[in-house]
Amino acid sequence: MKRVAFVFPGQGSQTVGMGKAMYDAYPEVKEVVNQADELLRIDLSKLMFEGPKEELTNTENAQPALLLTSTVIAKVLEDKGINPVMTAGHSLGEYSALVASGSITMDDALPLVRKRGQLMEQAFPKGQGTMAAVLGLNEATIGDVLTEITDDTNVVDIANLNCPGQIVISGSAEGIELAVERLKAAGAKKVVPLNVSGPFHSSLMKPAAKEFERVLKQIDINNATIPVYANVTAEPVTDKSEIENLLVRQLYSPVRFEETINNMLQQEIDAIVEIGNGKVLTGLIKKINRRTKTFTLQDPESVQAFIEWYEGE
């Protein structure tokens, strides 16, 4: 029996057409997607399959769309008797990881992440917060620069520790603008502004986290049946109260993705499988450890190829 880890992508991986091939190929996927439309009382599948792109990209729509795409693929694998020994997700992807681990049901997770997206959008005035990817500097150097910048007017925090040489920062638009200049002066190869609607995973998200904590109390979170590597700590978690606490902290804490992958690779796994739209995480994993066996599952062809590998000798 092969030991595989499932990882799930987060916001930014959405594209028009996502999930359509799976919907057309698998009756069980069609059934779940149609149920999701009814549950959310929006035509989410039409947004996923046809767009418009601008509306799909809205945080409140992108988050359930990505979760739905990932979880229906994981369900197809589960129906074939293929289950992970551990899971993780990048930011929003952590919710798909929790569904795959049995901690949250999809019926609870879909409205939950839609509400999460709404709270994130509302937490900070639109256009006044943003994020940027810093290439070629380590965490300590970036941290020193951000400490000099952050004051009563400007807030800039480390948001994502993605892979060697790629760290994302988040904060007020003015703060990010100042950080871009300072980080380049400190030796960054490049600082790339990201097309996002807010300062996610920064301390500016704390108001959203406070409200989100109240929302979380209204759903049933169960102990996970397999370890879920949490974004906040990069460590495995199964206890439901700890999961709840970490989901609240996740909104304003850095995503420790590089550390998560390194920790997972210590557990003697045969492959890491990215489940959902796009190939962002697979690219990061290869930069963390290029010898890692990876699969990217987002359509019937890639799913079938993985099943054949998994069931082979």
ChimeraX commands (.cxc) that place a marker at each C-alpha (Angstrom):
marker #1 position 0.00,0.00,0.00 radius 0.5
marker #1 position 1.45,3.35,-1.05 radius 0.5
marker #1 position 1.59,6.20,1.47 radius 0.5
marker #1 position 0.53,9.51,-0.06 radius 0.5
marker #1 position -0.06,13.01,1.28 radius 0.5
marker #1 position -2.76,15.25,-0.19 radius 0.5
marker #1 position -2.17,19.01,-0.42 radius 0.5
marker #1 position -4.80,21.51,-1.49 radius 0.5
marker #1 position -4.31,24.90,-3.22 radius 0.5
marker #1 position -5.59,28.23,-1.96 radius 0.5
marker #1 position -6.87,31.47,-3.40 radius 0.5
marker #1 position -5.19,32.56,-6.62 radius 0.5
marker #1 position -5.47,29.12,-8.21 radius 0.5
marker #1 position -8.99,29.74,-9.51 radius 0.5
marker #1 position -9.56,29.93,-13.30 radius 0.5
marker #1 position -12.69,30.01,-15.45 radius 0.5
marker #1 position -13.45,26.44,-16.53 radius 0.5
marker #1 position -12.24,24.92,-13.26 radius 0.5
marker #1 position -13.83,21.57,-12.44 radius 0.5
marker #1 position -15.80,21.35,-15.72 radius 0.5
marker #1 position -14.02,18.26,-17.08 radius 0.5
marker #1 position -14.51,16.43,-13.78 radius 0.5
marker #1 position -18.18,17.48,-13.73 radius 0.5
marker #1 position -18.72,16.08,-17.22 radius 0.5
marker #1 position -16.81,12.84,-16.60 radius 0.5
marker #1 position -18.08,11.70,-13.19 radius 0.5
marker #1 position -21.82,11.50,-12.29 radius 0.5
marker #1 position -20.93,11.60,-8.57 radius 0.5
marker #1 position -19.07,14.90,-9.10 radius 0.5
marker #1 position -22.05,16.36,-10.98 radius 0.5
marker #1 position -24.33,15.39,-8.08 radius 0.5
marker #1 position -22.12,17.01,-5.42 radius 0.5
marker #1 position -21.60,20.20,-7.46 radius 0.5
marker #1 position -25.34,20.57,-8.06 radius 0.5
marker #1 position -25.96,20.08,-4.34 radius 0.5
marker #1 position -23.40,22.81,-3.59 radius 0.5
marker #1 position -25.29,25.26,-5.80 radius 0.5
marker #1 position -28.47,24.53,-3.82 radius 0.5
marker #1 position -26.70,24.73,-0.46 radius 0.5
marker #1 position -25.08,28.12,-1.18 radius 0.5
marker #1 position -28.14,29.45,-3.07 radius 0.5
marker #1 position -25.88,30.78,-5.82 radius 0.5
marker #1 position -25.02,29.38,-9.26 radius 0.5
marker #1 position -21.45,28.62,-8.22 radius 0.5
marker #1 position -20.95,25.97,-10.91 radius 0.5
marker #1 position -21.88,28.46,-13.66 radius 0.5
marker #1 position -19.32,30.91,-12.24 radius 0.5
marker #1 position -16.68,28.17,-12.16 radius 0.5
marker #1 position -17.37,26.89,-15.66 radius 0.5
marker #1 position -18.22,30.11,-17.51 radius 0.5
marker #1 position -17.12,33.07,-15.38 radius 0.5
marker #1 position -16.99,36.03,-15.62 radius 0.5
marker #1 position -13.44,35.93,-14.30 radius 0.5
marker #1 position -13.86,39.11,-12.20 radius 0.5
marker #1 position -16.81,37.64,-10.32 radius 0.5
marker #1 position -15.12,34.25,-9.82 radius 0.5
marker #1 position -12.04,36.04,-8.46 radius 0.5
marker #1 position -14.07,37.76,-5.71 radius 0.5
marker #1 position -12.88,36.21,-2.46 radius 0.5
marker #1 position -16.37,35.11,-1.38 radius 0.5
marker #1 position -16.78,33.15,-4.65 radius 0.5
marker #1 position -13.21,31.97,-5.23 radius 0.5
marker #1 position -12.98,30.31,-1.83 radius 0.5
marker #1 position -16.00,27.94,-2.13 radius 0.5
marker #1 position -15.16,27.32,-5.82 radius 0.5
marker #1 position -11.65,26.14,-4.96 radius 0.5
marker #1 position -12.82,24.07,-2.00 radius 0.5
marker #1 position -15.54,22.40,-4.09 radius 0.5
marker #1 position -13.14,21.57,-6.94 radius 0.5
marker #1 position -10.61,20.03,-4.56 radius 0.5
marker #1 position -13.06,18.06,-2.45 radius 0.5
marker #1 position -14.93,16.44,-5.35 radius 0.5
marker #1 position -11.62,15.15,-6.76 radius 0.5
marker #1 position -10.66,13.80,-3.34 radius 0.5
marker #1 position -14.09,12.11,-3.17 radius 0.5
marker #1 position -13.51,10.37,-6.52 radius 0.5
marker #1 position -10.27,8.97,-5.09 radius 0.5
marker #1 position -11.96,7.97,-1.84 radius 0.5
marker #1 position -14.60,6.06,-3.83 radius 0.5
marker #1 position -11.71,4.15,-5.45 radius 0.5
marker #1 position -10.32,3.28,-2.02 radius 0.5
marker #1 position -7.48,5.81,-2.23 radius 0.5
marker #1 position -6.99,7.81,0.96 radius 0.5
marker #1 position -4.12,9.98,2.17 radius 0.5
marker #1 position -2.12,9.29,5.32 radius 0.5
marker #1 position -1.86,13.05,6.00 radius 0.5
marker #1 position -3.11,16.31,4.50 radius 0.5
marker #1 position -2.26,20.00,4.30 radius 0.5
marker #1 position -3.49,23.04,2.43 radius 0.5
marker #1 position -2.22,26.47,1.52 radius 0.5
marker #1 position -4.33,29.07,3.37 radius 0.5
marker #1 position -7.89,28.41,2.12 radius 0.5
marker #1 position -6.68,24.95,1.07 radius 0.5
marker #1 position -6.48,24.01,4.74 radius 0.5
marker #1 position -10.29,23.71,4.71 radius 0.5
marker #1 position -10.15,21.17,1.88 radius 0.5
marker #1 position -7.52,19.31,3.94 radius 0.5
marker #1 position -9.87,19.28,6.93 radius 0.5
marker #1 position -12.75,17.95,4.82 radius 0.5
marker #1 position -10.47,15.19,3.48 radius 0.5
marker #1 position -9.48,14.30,7.05 radius 0.5
marker #1 position -13.07,14.06,8.29 radius 0.5
marker #1 position -12.80,17.07,10.59 radius 0.5
marker #1 position -15.38,19.24,8.76 radius 0.5
marker #1 position -18.17,18.13,6.43 radius 0.5
marker #1 position -18.35,19.68,2.99 radius 0.5
marker #1 position -21.87,20.92,3.75 radius 0.5
marker #1 position -20.42,22.94,6.64 radius 0.5
marker #1 position -17.18,23.89,4.88 radius 0.5
marker #1 position -18.72,25.50,1.77 radius 0.5
marker #1 position -20.81,28.19,3.52 radius 0.5
marker #1 position -18.04,28.58,6.10 radius 0.5
marker #1 position -15.38,29.54,3.56 radius 0.5
marker #1 position -17.83,31.79,1.71 radius 0.5
marker #1 position -18.42,33.65,4.99 radius 0.5
marker #1 position -14.67,33.65,5.63 radius 0.5
marker #1 position -14.16,35.31,2.24 radius 0.5
marker #1 position -16.77,37.97,3.02 radius 0.5
marker #1 position -15.17,38.75,6.39 radius 0.5
marker #1 position -11.71,39.00,4.82 radius 0.5
marker #1 position -13.04,41.45,2.21 radius 0.5
marker #1 position -14.72,43.57,4.88 radius 0.5
marker #1 position -11.82,43.61,7.35 radius 0.5
marker #1 position -9.87,46.38,5.65 radius 0.5
marker #1 position -10.97,49.11,3.20 radius 0.5
marker #1 position -10.79,47.85,-0.38 radius 0.5
marker #1 position -7.72,49.07,-2.23 radius 0.5
marker #1 position -5.91,50.15,0.95 radius 0.5
marker #1 position -4.24,46.81,1.65 radius 0.5
marker #1 position -2.26,44.47,-0.58 radius 0.5
marker #1 position 0.47,41.81,-0.80 radius 0.5
marker #1 position 3.76,41.29,-2.64 radius 0.5
marker #1 position 6.09,38.36,-3.33 radius 0.5
marker #1 position 9.71,38.87,-2.33 radius 0.5
marker #1 position 12.25,36.82,-4.28 radius 0.5
marker #1 position 15.81,36.16,-3.19 radius 0.5
marker #1 position 15.83,37.21,0.48 radius 0.5
marker #1 position 15.62,35.10,3.64 radius 0.5
marker #1 position 13.04,35.44,6.42 radius 0.5
marker #1 position 15.41,37.16,8.87 radius 0.5
marker #1 position 16.44,39.90,6.43 radius 0.5
marker #1 position 12.85,40.56,5.38 radius 0.5
marker #1 position 11.77,40.62,9.03 radius 0.5
marker #1 position 14.39,43.25,9.87 radius 0.5
marker #1 position 13.25,45.50,7.01 radius 0.5
marker #1 position 9.57,45.15,7.95 radius 0.5
marker #1 position 10.29,45.98,11.59 radius 0.5
marker #1 position 11.79,49.30,10.46 radius 0.5
marker #1 position 8.72,50.10,8.34 radius 0.5
marker #1 position 5.87,49.08,10.66 radius 0.5
marker #1 position 4.53,51.93,12.79 radius 0.5
marker #1 position 1.19,53.53,13.68 radius 0.5
marker #1 position 0.59,54.40,10.01 radius 0.5
marker #1 position 2.03,51.43,8.13 radius 0.5
marker #1 position 1.68,47.74,8.88 radius 0.5
marker #1 position 3.59,45.11,6.88 radius 0.5
marker #1 position 3.95,41.48,7.95 radius 0.5
marker #1 position 5.35,38.26,6.51 radius 0.5
marker #1 position 2.32,36.38,5.13 radius 0.5
marker #1 position 3.57,33.25,3.33 radius 0.5
marker #1 position 6.83,31.32,3.65 radius 0.5
marker #1 position 6.38,29.43,0.40 radius 0.5
marker #1 position 9.74,27.96,-0.61 radius 0.5
marker #1 position 13.44,28.86,-0.55 radius 0.5
marker #1 position 13.77,32.39,-1.93 radius 0.5
marker #1 position 10.03,33.12,-2.11 radius 0.5
marker #1 position 8.32,34.90,0.78 radius 0.5
marker #1 position 5.10,36.91,0.54 radius 0.5
marker #1 position 4.51,40.08,2.56 radius 0.5
marker #1 position 1.16,41.67,3.39 radius 0.5
marker #1 position -0.03,44.98,4.77 radius 0.5
marker #1 position -1.22,48.49,4.07 radius 0.5
marker #1 position -0.76,49.68,0.48 radius 0.5
marker #1 position 1.57,52.51,1.59 radius 0.5
marker #1 position 3.54,50.13,3.76 radius 0.5
marker #1 position 3.99,47.63,0.92 radius 0.5
marker #1 position 5.11,50.42,-1.41 radius 0.5
marker #1 position 7.73,51.47,1.13 radius 0.5
marker #1 position 8.75,47.84,1.72 radius 0.5
marker #1 position 9.31,47.24,-2.01 radius 0.5
marker #1 position 11.95,50.02,-2.12 radius 0.5
marker #1 position 13.66,48.92,1.12 radius 0.5
marker #1 position 13.70,45.22,0.21 radius 0.5
marker #1 position 15.23,45.90,-3.19 radius 0.5
marker #1 position 17.89,47.97,-1.46 radius 0.5
marker #1 position 18.50,45.05,0.92 radius 0.5
marker #1 position 19.24,42.77,-2.03 radius 0.5
marker #1 position 15.92,41.28,-3.15 radius 0.5
marker #1 position 16.13,39.96,-6.72 radius 0.5
marker #1 position 12.58,41.05,-7.33 radius 0.5
marker #1 position 9.51,42.22,-5.40 radius 0.5
marker #1 position 6.29,41.45,-7.29 radius 0.5
marker #1 position 2.97,43.08,-6.28 radius 0.5
marker #1 position 0.15,40.52,-6.14 radius 0.5
marker #1 position -3.32,41.01,-7.58 radius 0.5
marker #1 position -5.26,40.57,-4.33 radius 0.5
marker #1 position -8.06,42.53,-2.72 radius 0.5
marker #1 position -6.64,42.81,0.79 radius 0.5
marker #1 position -3.77,42.35,3.27 radius 0.5
marker #1 position -4.40,38.67,3.98 radius 0.5
marker #1 position -2.40,36.80,6.66 radius 0.5
marker #1 position -1.35,40.07,8.28 radius 0.5
marker #1 position -2.28,41.59,11.64 radius 0.5
marker #1 position -4.77,43.78,9.74 radius 0.5
marker #1 position -6.98,40.65,9.51 radius 0.5
marker #1 position -7.46,40.44,13.29 radius 0.5
marker #1 position -10.92,42.11,13.18 radius 0.5
marker #1 position -12.02,39.44,10.67 radius 0.5
marker #1 position -10.58,36.71,12.89 radius 0.5
marker #1 position -12.59,37.91,15.88 radius 0.5
marker #1 position -15.84,37.72,13.92 radius 0.5
marker #1 position -14.82,34.46,12.25 radius 0.5
marker #1 position -14.29,32.86,15.66 radius 0.5
marker #1 position -17.99,33.42,16.40 radius 0.5
marker #1 position -18.94,31.86,13.05 radius 0.5
marker #1 position -16.76,28.80,13.71 radius 0.5
marker #1 position -18.56,28.16,17.02 radius 0.5
marker #1 position -21.74,27.49,15.05 radius 0.5
marker #1 position -20.42,24.45,13.14 radius 0.5
marker #1 position -19.40,20.98,14.25 radius 0.5
marker #1 position -15.66,20.41,14.07 radius 0.5
marker #1 position -14.59,16.82,14.71 radius 0.5
marker #1 position -11.25,15.29,15.57 radius 0.5
marker #1 position -9.38,14.62,12.33 radius 0.5
marker #1 position -9.00,10.94,11.40 radius 0.5
marker #1 position -5.51,11.59,9.97 radius 0.5
marker #1 position -2.94,14.33,10.73 radius 0.5
marker #1 position -3.59,17.74,9.15 radius 0.5
marker #1 position -0.50,19.93,8.99 radius 0.5
marker #1 position -1.61,23.37,10.15 radius 0.5
marker #1 position -0.55,26.55,8.32 radius 0.5
marker #1 position 0.18,28.39,11.56 radius 0.5
marker #1 position 2.54,25.84,13.12 radius 0.5
marker #1 position 3.54,23.55,10.20 radius 0.5
marker #1 position 2.88,20.71,12.67 radius 0.5
marker #1 position 0.32,17.88,12.52 radius 0.5
marker #1 position -2.95,18.34,14.39 radius 0.5
marker #1 position -5.97,16.08,14.97 radius 0.5
marker #1 position -7.67,17.57,18.06 radius 0.5
marker #1 position -10.85,19.49,17.21 radius 0.5
marker #1 position -10.34,22.31,19.73 radius 0.5
marker #1 position -6.79,22.86,18.48 radius 0.5
marker #1 position -8.03,22.84,14.86 radius 0.5
marker #1 position -10.61,25.53,15.69 radius 0.5
marker #1 position -8.04,27.70,17.45 radius 0.5
marker #1 position -5.56,27.40,14.57 radius 0.5
marker #1 position -8.19,28.29,11.95 radius 0.5
marker #1 position -8.85,31.58,13.75 radius 0.5
marker #1 position -5.13,32.37,14.06 radius 0.5
marker #1 position -4.55,31.39,10.44 radius 0.5
marker #1 position -6.33,34.53,9.20 radius 0.5
marker #1 position -3.62,36.83,10.60 radius 0.5
marker #1 position -0.61,34.48,10.78 radius 0.5
marker #1 position 1.95,33.47,8.14 radius 0.5
marker #1 position 1.39,30.33,6.09 radius 0.5
marker #1 position 4.44,28.14,6.83 radius 0.5
marker #1 position 4.26,26.09,3.65 radius 0.5
marker #1 position 7.97,25.32,3.16 radius 0.5
marker #1 position 8.26,24.07,6.73 radius 0.5
marker #1 position 5.05,22.04,6.35 radius 0.5
marker #1 position 6.37,20.19,3.29 radius 0.5
marker #1 position 9.72,19.49,4.96 radius 0.5
marker #1 position 7.91,18.09,8.00 radius 0.5
marker #1 position 5.65,15.90,5.85 radius 0.5
marker #1 position 8.63,14.53,3.95 radius 0.5
marker #1 position 10.10,13.22,7.20 radius 0.5
marker #1 position 7.16,10.79,7.47 radius 0.5
marker #1 position 8.25,8.34,4.74 radius 0.5
marker #1 position 5.63,9.09,2.11 radius 0.5
marker #1 position 5.73,7.86,-1.49 radius 0.5
marker #1 position 4.29,11.00,-3.10 radius 0.5
marker #1 position 2.68,14.37,-2.45 radius 0.5
marker #1 position -0.49,14.87,-4.48 radius 0.5
marker #1 position -1.83,18.36,-5.24 radius 0.5
marker #1 position -5.60,18.08,-5.55 radius 0.5
marker #1 position -7.52,20.93,-7.13 radius 0.5
marker #1 position -7.18,23.62,-9.74 radius 0.5
marker #1 position -3.74,24.64,-11.01 radius 0.5
marker #1 position -0.19,23.52,-10.26 radius 0.5
marker #1 position 1.02,26.24,-7.89 radius 0.5
marker #1 position 1.80,23.98,-4.94 radius 0.5
marker #1 position 3.55,21.37,-7.08 radius 0.5
marker #1 position 5.89,24.10,-8.32 radius 0.5
marker #1 position 6.65,25.18,-4.75 radius 0.5
marker #1 position 7.22,21.59,-3.60 radius 0.5
marker #1 position 9.77,21.01,-6.36 radius 0.5
marker #1 position 11.66,24.11,-5.16 radius 0.5
marker #1 position 11.58,22.82,-1.58 radius 0.5
marker #1 position 12.76,19.31,-2.49 radius 0.5
marker #1 position 13.16,18.53,-6.18 radius 0.5
marker #1 position 13.44,14.76,-5.55 radius 0.5
marker #1 position 9.89,14.56,-4.18 radius 0.5
marker #1 position 7.46,12.46,-6.24 radius 0.5
marker #1 position 4.48,14.69,-7.04 radius 0.5
marker #1 position 1.17,14.48,-8.86 radius 0.5
marker #1 position -1.22,17.27,-9.84 radius 0.5
marker #1 position -4.86,16.17,-10.09 radius 0.5
marker #1 position -7.33,18.53,-11.70 radius 0.5
marker #1 position -8.97,16.64,-14.58 radius 0.5
marker #1 position -10.03,13.06,-15.47 radius 0.5
marker #1 position -6.76,12.31,-17.30 radius 0.5
marker #1 position -4.50,13.29,-14.38 radius 0.5
marker #1 position -6.79,11.49,-11.92 radius 0.5
marker #1 position -6.67,8.29,-13.97 radius 0.5
marker #1 position -2.89,8.46,-14.35 radius 0.5
marker #1 position -2.53,8.78,-10.58 radius 0.5
marker #1 position -4.91,5.89,-9.90 radius 0.5
marker #1 position -2.89,3.66,-12.25 radius 0.5
marker #1 position 0.35,4.59,-10.45 radius 0.5
marker #1 position -1.23,4.07,-7.02 radius 0.5
marker #1 position -2.65,0.66,-7.90 radius 0.5
marker #1 position 0.48,-0.48,-9.73 radius 0.5
marker #1 position 3.26,-2.50,-8.17 radius 0.5
marker link #1:1,2 radius 0.2
marker link #1:2,3 radius 0.2
marker link #1:3,4 radius 0.2
marker link #1:4,5 radius 0.2
marker link #1:5,6 radius 0.2
marker link #1:6,7 radius 0.2
marker link #1:7,8 radius 0.2
marker link #1:8,9 radius 0.2
marker link #1:9,10 radius 0.2
marker link #1:10,11 radius 0.2
marker link #1:11,12 radius 0.2
marker link #1:12,13 radius 0.2
marker link #1:13,14 radius 0.2
marker link #1:14,15 radius 0.2
marker link #1:15,16 radius 0.2
marker link #1:16,17 radius 0.2
marker link #1:17,18 radius 0.2
marker link #1:18,19 radius 0.2
marker link #1:19,20 radius 0.2
marker link #1:20,21 radius 0.2
marker link #1:21,22 radius 0.2
marker link #1:22,23 radius 0.2
marker link #1:23,24 radius 0.2
marker link #1:24,25 radius 0.2
marker link #1:25,26 radius 0.2
marker link #1:26,27 radius 0.2
marker link #1:27,28 radius 0.2
marker link #1:28,29 radius 0.2
marker link #1:29,30 radius 0.2
marker link #1:30,31 radius 0.2
marker link #1:31,32 radius 0.2
marker link #1:32,33 radius 0.2
marker link #1:33,34 radius 0.2
marker link #1:34,35 radius 0.2
marker link #1:35,36 radius 0.2
marker link #1:36,37 radius 0.2
marker link #1:37,38 radius 0.2
marker link #1:38,39 radius 0.2
marker link #1:39,40 radius 0.2
marker link #1:40,41 radius 0.2
marker link #1:41,42 radius 0.2
marker link #1:42,43 radius 0.2
marker link #1:43,44 radius 0.2
marker link #1:44,45 radius 0.2
marker link #1:45,46 radius 0.2
marker link #1:46,47 radius 0.2
marker link #1:47,48 radius 0.2
marker link #1:48,49 radius 0.2
marker link #1:49,50 radius 0.2
marker link #1:50,51 radius 0.2
marker link #1:51,52 radius 0.2
marker link #1:52,53 radius 0.2
marker link #1:53,54 radius 0.2
marker link #1:54,55 radius 0.2
marker link #1:55,56 radius 0.2
marker link #1:56,57 radius 0.2
marker link #1:57,58 radius 0.2
marker link #1:58,59 radius 0.2
marker link #1:59,60 radius 0.2
marker link #1:60,61 radius 0.2
marker link #1:61,62 radius 0.2
marker link #1:62,63 radius 0.2
marker link #1:63,64 radius 0.2
marker link #1:64,65 radius 0.2
marker link #1:65,66 radius 0.2
marker link #1:66,67 radius 0.2
marker link #1:67,68 radius 0.2
marker link #1:68,69 radius 0.2
marker link #1:69,70 radius 0.2
marker link #1:70,71 radius 0.2
marker link #1:71,72 radius 0.2
marker link #1:72,73 radius 0.2
marker link #1:73,74 radius 0.2
marker link #1:74,75 radius 0.2
marker link #1:75,76 radius 0.2
marker link #1:76,77 radius 0.2
marker link #1:77,78 radius 0.2
marker link #1:78,79 radius 0.2
marker link #1:79,80 radius 0.2
marker link #1:80,81 radius 0.2
marker link #1:81,82 radius 0.2
marker link #1:82,83 radius 0.2
marker link #1:83,84 radius 0.2
marker link #1:84,85 radius 0.2
marker link #1:85,86 radius 0.2
marker link #1:86,87 radius 0.2
marker link #1:87,88 radius 0.2
marker link #1:88,89 radius 0.2
marker link #1:89,90 radius 0.2
marker link #1:90,91 radius 0.2
marker link #1:91,92 radius 0.2
marker link #1:92,93 radius 0.2
marker link #1:93,94 radius 0.2
marker link #1:94,95 radius 0.2
marker link #1:95,96 radius 0.2
marker link #1:96,97 radius 0.2
marker link #1:97,98 radius 0.2
marker link #1:98,99 radius 0.2
marker link #1:99,100 radius 0.2
marker link #1:100,101 radius 0.2
marker link #1:101,102 radius 0.2
marker link #1:102,103 radius 0.2
marker link #1:103,104 radius 0.2
marker link #1:104,105 radius 0.2
marker link #1:105,106 radius 0.2
marker link #1:106,107 radius 0.2
marker link #1:107,108 radius 0.2
marker link #1:108,109 radius 0.2
marker link #1:109,110 radius 0.2
marker link #1:110,111 radius 0.2
marker link #1:111,112 radius 0.2
marker link #1:112,113 radius 0.2
marker link #1:113,114 radius 0.2
marker link #1:114,115 radius 0.2
marker link #1:115,116 radius 0.2
marker link #1:116,117 radius 0.2
marker link #1:117,118 radius 0.2
marker link #1:118,119 radius 0.2
marker link #1:119,120 radius 0.2
marker link #1:120,121 radius 0.2
marker link #1:121,122 radius 0.2
marker link #1:122,123 radius 0.2
marker link #1:123,124 radius 0.2
marker link #1:124,125 radius 0.2
marker link #1:125,126 radius 0.2
marker link #1:126,127 radius 0.2
marker link #1:127,128 radius 0.2
marker link #1:128,129 radius 0.2
marker link #1:129,130 radius 0.2
marker link #1:130,131 radius 0.2
marker link #1:131,132 radius 0.2
marker link #1:132,133 radius 0.2
marker link #1:133,134 radius 0.2
marker link #1:134,135 radius 0.2
marker link #1:135,136 radius 0.2
marker link #1:136,137 radius 0.2
marker link #1:137,138 radius 0.2
marker link #1:138,139 radius 0.2
marker link #1:139,140 radius 0.2
marker link #1:140,141 radius 0.2
marker link #1:141,142 radius 0.2
marker link #1:142,143 radius 0.2
marker link #1:143,144 radius 0.2
marker link #1:144,145 radius 0.2
marker link #1:145,146 radius 0.2
marker link #1:146,147 radius 0.2
marker link #1:147,148 radius 0.2
marker link #1:148,149 radius 0.2
marker link #1:149,150 radius 0.2
marker link #1:150,151 radius 0.2
marker link #1:151,152 radius 0.2
marker link #1:152,153 radius 0.2
marker link #1:153,154 radius 0.2
marker link #1:154,155 radius 0.2
marker link #1:155,156 radius 0.2
marker link #1:156,157 radius 0.2
marker link #1:157,158 radius 0.2
marker link #1:158,159 radius 0.2
marker link #1:159,160 radius 0.2
marker link #1:160,161 radius 0.2
marker link #1:161,162 radius 0.2
marker link #1:162,163 radius 0.2
marker link #1:163,164 radius 0.2
marker link #1:164,165 radius 0.2
marker link #1:165,166 radius 0.2
marker link #1:166,167 radius 0.2
marker link #1:167,168 radius 0.2
marker link #1:168,169 radius 0.2
marker link #1:169,170 radius 0.2
marker link #1:170,171 radius 0.2
marker link #1:171,172 radius 0.2
marker link #1:172,173 radius 0.2
marker link #1:173,174 radius 0.2
marker link #1:174,175 radius 0.2
marker link #1:175,176 radius 0.2
marker link #1:176,177 radius 0.2
marker link #1:177,178 radius 0.2
marker link #1:178,179 radius 0.2
marker link #1:179,180 radius 0.2
marker link #1:180,181 radius 0.2
marker link #1:181,182 radius 0.2
marker link #1:182,183 radius 0.2
marker link #1:183,184 radius 0.2
marker link #1:184,185 radius 0.2
marker link #1:185,186 radius 0.2
marker link #1:186,187 radius 0.2
marker link #1:187,188 radius 0.2
marker link #1:188,189 radius 0.2
marker link #1:189,190 radius 0.2
marker link #1:190,191 radius 0.2
marker link #1:191,192 radius 0.2
marker link #1:192,193 radius 0.2
marker link #1:193,194 radius 0.2
marker link #1:194,195 radius 0.2
marker link #1:195,196 radius 0.2
marker link #1:196,197 radius 0.2
marker link #1:197,198 radius 0.2
marker link #1:198,199 radius 0.2
marker link #1:199,200 radius 0.2
marker link #1:200,201 radius 0.2
marker link #1:201,202 radius 0.2
marker link #1:202,203 radius 0.2
marker link #1:203,204 radius 0.2
marker link #1:204,205 radius 0.2
marker link #1:205,206 radius 0.2
marker link #1:206,207 radius 0.2
marker link #1:207,208 radius 0.2
marker link #1:208,209 radius 0.2
marker link #1:209,210 radius 0.2
marker link #1:210,211 radius 0.2
marker link #1:211,212 radius 0.2
marker link #1:212,213 radius 0.2
marker link #1:213,214 radius 0.2
marker link #1:214,215 radius 0.2
marker link #1:215,216 radius 0.2
marker link #1:216,217 radius 0.2
marker link #1:217,218 radius 0.2
marker link #1:218,219 radius 0.2
marker link #1:219,220 radius 0.2
marker link #1:220,221 radius 0.2
marker link #1:221,222 radius 0.2
marker link #1:222,223 radius 0.2
marker link #1:223,224 radius 0.2
marker link #1:224,225 radius 0.2
marker link #1:225,226 radius 0.2
marker link #1:226,227 radius 0.2
marker link #1:227,228 radius 0.2
marker link #1:228,229 radius 0.2
marker link #1:229,230 radius 0.2
marker link #1:230,231 radius 0.2
marker link #1:231,232 radius 0.2
marker link #1:232,233 radius 0.2
marker link #1:233,234 radius 0.2
marker link #1:234,235 radius 0.2
marker link #1:235,236 radius 0.2
marker link #1:236,237 radius 0.2
marker link #1:237,238 radius 0.2
marker link #1:238,239 radius 0.2
marker link #1:239,240 radius 0.2
marker link #1:240,241 radius 0.2
marker link #1:241,242 radius 0.2
marker link #1:242,243 radius 0.2
marker link #1:243,244 radius 0.2
marker link #1:244,245 radius 0.2
marker link #1:245,246 radius 0.2
marker link #1:246,247 radius 0.2
marker link #1:247,248 radius 0.2
marker link #1:248,249 radius 0.2
marker link #1:249,250 radius 0.2
marker link #1:250,251 radius 0.2
marker link #1:251,252 radius 0.2
marker link #1:252,253 radius 0.2
marker link #1:253,254 radius 0.2
marker link #1:254,255 radius 0.2
marker link #1:255,256 radius 0.2
marker link #1:256,257 radius 0.2
marker link #1:257,258 radius 0.2
marker link #1:258,259 radius 0.2
marker link #1:259,260 radius 0.2
marker link #1:260,261 radius 0.2
marker link #1:261,262 radius 0.2
marker link #1:262,263 radius 0.2
marker link #1:263,264 radius 0.2
marker link #1:264,265 radius 0.2
marker link #1:265,266 radius 0.2
marker link #1:266,267 radius 0.2
marker link #1:267,268 radius 0.2
marker link #1:268,269 radius 0.2
marker link #1:269,270 radius 0.2
marker link #1:270,271 radius 0.2
marker link #1:271,272 radius 0.2
marker link #1:272,273 radius 0.2
marker link #1:273,274 radius 0.2
marker link #1:274,275 radius 0.2
marker link #1:275,276 radius 0.2
marker link #1:276,277 radius 0.2
marker link #1:277,278 radius 0.2
marker link #1:278,279 radius 0.2
marker link #1:279,280 radius 0.2
marker link #1:280,281 radius 0.2
marker link #1:281,282 radius 0.2
marker link #1:282,283 radius 0.2
marker link #1:283,284 radius 0.2
marker link #1:284,285 radius 0.2
marker link #1:285,286 radius 0.2
marker link #1:286,287 radius 0.2
marker link #1:287,288 radius 0.2
marker link #1:288,289 radius 0.2
marker link #1:289,290 radius 0.2
marker link #1:290,291 radius 0.2
marker link #1:291,292 radius 0.2
marker link #1:292,293 radius 0.2
marker link #1:293,294 radius 0.2
marker link #1:294,295 radius 0.2
marker link #1:295,296 radius 0.2
marker link #1:296,297 radius 0.2
marker link #1:297,298 radius 0.2
marker link #1:298,299 radius 0.2
marker link #1:299,300 radius 0.2
marker link #1:300,301 radius 0.2
marker link #1:301,302 radius 0.2
marker link #1:302,303 radius 0.2
marker link #1:303,304 radius 0.2
marker link #1:304,305 radius 0.2
marker link #1:305,306 radius 0.2
marker link #1:306,307 radius 0.2
marker link #1:307,308 radius 0.2
marker link #1:308,309 radius 0.2
marker link #1:309,310 radius 0.2
marker link #1:310,311 radius 0.2
marker link #1:311,312 radius 0.2
marker link #1:312,313 radius 0.2
view
